[in-house]
Amino acid sequence: MSDFILECRKVSHWFAHQKVLYDINLQIPRGQFVGLVGSSGCGKSTLLRAMLGTHPPRAGQVLMNGAAVCRPGRERGIVYQRYTLFPFLTALENVAFGPMLDQVGISGRLLGFWKWRSRRKAHLEQAEQRLTALGLHDALHQYPAQLSGGMCQRVAIAQALIMQPEILLLDEPFGALDEATREEQQTMLLNLHDENQRAREKGNKPPYTIVLVTHELNEAIYVADRVVSLSRHWLWEKEPGLTEHPGATIVYDAATPFWSRDPHSKFADFQAQRAEIRQAAFVAPGHCRDKFVRYWKECPSGQSGHAPAKDRAAPISPC
């Protein structure tokens, strides 16, 4: 079986009498890009925070490499819709700030100035490499106020990636961007996917595992290897032992279409999956929660994915 980097086992969460999540079971292999979708208020961000460790579940467990997640850790990075950059630091300095803080304390800077100085140089070089890879080489020395929203979001992603997290959690990071800028950010994620593919071809572990929370079905299908949807619309009455609605659960889990050399031939698959997700997660209740959960039947090895970014068509505009 695959190398599971993160698992949710029977995760449930509630706030006082408000039931949010119910019996979430999810296994994420290393190197996979998962699109997490669902209607507003269905618990997507709550589940992401459980994965991060800031909101441990009331029931069940989240496991990272087999160990229980009880608090945030550097092996899990996160980027929110509202990016948080230091306005008084350049893009380069913002990205270098994390490893500097992690590897060199105040005492180290005072007592070992020359060693700190050499490390600081190394951190800036690493930051430059990250920003260049994300297409921001010309903006290294600009401040956040001088950058567009999309560029600031790339800096925030570089901030997370430079810490080399084993999994990156993205909480609707492109929600506030215009359509053209959003497509640029999607291409950036697809380029990370291509890096995973090159690593696999060389027999190495893929460096990026991503969970992307988004309310855009097109984006999830286009960018991710796999789409998982939460919903409160399911026939909970058929679950034994339940006397009231227990919250949202996984009602959809499937691989996304594989893009061929002629990506337009896959538009039908793209549209069909989009319609299926809408039926599974966004309409009135009418099916059991397992009806559209089939990922491990489609991909028993856990390996799914796309063709290289250059062979993919642009995402379909919303109907």
Summary of the structure (lengths in Angstrom):
residues: 319
radius of gyration: 20.5
end to end distance: 38.3
largest distance: 67.3
contacts: 1014
relative contact order: 0.17
helix: 40%
strand: 21%
